[in-house]
């Protein structure tokens, strides 16, 4: 298992790669993000910085799911990010996650 620092670096690279692939291959980008997030979420008692990175990639994942018309998955990912940001008391992240929650709800009807 990787250390939290290694996982933070992985999530940072994953987020950057996903942003590059967002327009050309959102399905691949979503798969890359999901794999990295699942691995990072296995860490018990993760530090705040790792949780922040997980939340960030969860929001990238939500945006990719919106692009792929997978609105239920977008909502799930945004809600997960919102929970993380509330847990670490990061107001800006919580606000951004609410934006994606609203978009997913808008498309779900």
Buried (B, 14 or more C-beta within 10 A) or exposed (E): EEEBEEBBEBBBEBBEBBEEBBEEBBEEBBBBBBEBBEBBBEBEEBBEEBBBBBBBBBBBBBBBBBBBEBBEBBBBBBBBBBBBBBEBEBEEBBEBBBEBBEBBEEBEE
